[in-house]
Amino acid sequence: MSSIKRTDSTGFPLNIAVIGAGISGICTAYLLQKKHRVTLYEKNDYFGGHTHTVMIPDGPDRGTPVDTGFIVLNPRTYPNFIKFLDLLGVAISPTAMSFGYYCKPTGLYYATQGLNSLFAQRANIVNPKYWRFIYEIVRFLGQLRKSYLENRLESITLGEYIDKQGFHQEVVTQFILPMASAIWSGPGRQMMAFPLDIFARFYENHGLLSVRNHPPWYFVRGGSHTYVRAFLDAFLGRAVKQSPVRGIKRENGEITLHFKGGGQEIFDAVVVATHGDQALELLEDPDADEKRLLGTWTYSRNETWLHTDRSVMPPDTRAWACWNYTREMDSDHRSPVMVTYYMNRLQRLKTVRPYFVSLNPGKHISGKEVIQKMTYTHPRFSFDAFDTQTALSQINGRQNTYFCGSYFGYGFHEDGVNSALAVAKKFGIDL
Ligand SMILES: Cc1cc2nc3c(=O)[nH]c(=O)nc-3n(C[C@H](O)[C@H](O)[C@H](O)COP(=O)(O)OP(=O)(O)OC[C@H]3O[C@@H](n4cnc5c(N)ncnc54)[C@H](O)[C@@H]3O)c2cc1C
């Protein structure tokens, strides 16, 4: 790998490396190129990280772009990402957002897109147990909203709150935990450890604590890779894929990147836009703060399959939602979350076959229906993890090293953009 000539350290522009081409790295590179020479390194054979669009390879829907990672956004909670898309000239289209639950052991299924889906199983109209379940959902959401708005939430976990308030077990296992698991792609046990105030703030901001007040949702027209391509067209720096960085050495004010394939390059500054745990692994000489703060972040692995197997969905299409949580016959509280995104609805696909993206489907999906398998990792959010965010922002820039990623927020696209903006601000650059 050739070596880039380093600019004079008093000169302008700086020579900056950005490691990782997810939304955080892409947005950082886009911003920093306004004043500096930027090189963006990505280990995968595509740019985008969790922004990952797969083209249907054959059959009647050949060439259809299906998103297997990042899919949706809304104007209320993604203002900076939308601004970024506007700058890139990328169009968005309206979509729907709904949650569905399907429990194979009990046979229960429902969805949240109106009464027809809530009572997809018509027998539930006259089932007192089901009415009590609905009553408990309303009680949980209403009570949490009230406490949040009145600023009365204690510093406890979601699990502790559930125990304290004595919510009925059915609403916990059939609504609260499955929905949180679907949002954060973690098992129920992990969701129980989620800090309650942050959970409530996120739900309230997204209109999830009320029956009305939901933001309108959008997807990126043509698939989420459209904005990655638009970025690459607008990027004046160097973007290199299949280029995994092995280590970052900081010495005498210089940054040396070592690559897995061999070779090294020298920079004035580095922005590490990988996940938190990966960032720490890359540092050859992490200081005590970096070890402590980045070391707090752990991630859960989710096998993610793009497929056409409708057996993961409820038997009645009235209960097919955009995000569908499935409890399999053999699953327990330790099982990885199994969520299926119904892509035809989310991306408004007009295809002959239905397309699904399932997290952790394991043996439950027929091999011949699988189009592509991916592995994505998601941050595990806990009090300790959230506690690092402010301090991490404060050490940004030390030893010419900056960190960004969606783990600086709630783990979503807007968080990645905001973390990129925070890094860019340190260089005097804004969106
Ligand atoms: C299935 C799924 C669905 C999702 N849906 C949504 C959604 O609808 N809306 C939403 O807002 N969020 C969604 N998310 C959350 C998503 O994780 C975030 O929105 C965001 O895309 C994460 O961006 P990031 O830049 O922090 O990390 P990533 O996108 O993971 O980017 C990090 C990059 O760093 C690269 N990298 C790591 N190590 C190295 C190395 N040593 N050298 C070079 N490169 C390296 C990685 O390959 C990767 O490309 C979803 C996530 C998944 C997995």
The ligand as an ORCA input file, in Angstrom:
! r2SCAN-3c Opt
* xyz 0 1
  C     -30.785     -4.984     10.579
  C     -30.642     -3.573     11.048
  C     -31.670     -2.662     10.849
  C     -31.534     -1.332     11.267
  N     -32.531     -0.441     10.990
  C     -32.362      0.864     11.305
  C     -33.310      1.827     10.870
  O     -34.277      1.496     10.197
  N     -33.104      3.113     11.252
  C     -32.018      3.510     11.960
  O     -31.872      4.707     12.237
  N     -31.109      2.607     12.359
  C     -31.246      1.311     12.036
  N     -30.284      0.407     12.407
  C     -29.198      0.829     13.340
  C     -27.860      1.090     12.639
  O     -26.957      0.281     13.338
  C     -27.460      2.555     12.759
  O     -28.502      3.374     12.244
  C     -26.191      2.935     11.957
  O     -26.324      2.488     10.640
  C     -24.889      2.464     12.570
  O     -23.875      3.236     11.950
  P     -22.370      3.294     12.468
  O     -21.641      4.196     11.556
  O     -22.332      3.615     13.909
  O     -21.839      1.783     12.366
  P     -21.674      0.841     11.096
  O     -22.685      1.132     10.070
  O     -21.591     -0.545     11.613
  O     -20.255      1.273     10.498
  C     -19.009      0.912     11.065
  C     -18.089      0.565      9.909
  O     -16.759      0.380     10.401
  C     -16.172     -0.636      9.602
  N     -14.979     -1.152     10.294
  C     -14.932     -1.779     11.503
  N     -13.662     -2.116     11.813
  C     -12.888     -1.679     10.787
  C     -11.490     -1.746     10.528
  N     -10.635     -2.346     11.378
  N     -11.021     -1.203      9.377
  C     -11.875     -0.602      8.482
  N     -13.207     -0.538      8.692
  C     -13.715     -1.056      9.827
  C     -17.281     -1.649      9.482
  O     -17.055     -2.598      8.455
  C     -18.478     -0.740      9.212
  O     -18.658     -0.497      7.840
  C     -30.379     -0.919     11.961
  C     -29.326     -1.843     12.145
  C     -29.452     -3.143     11.672
  C     -28.280     -4.065     11.803
*
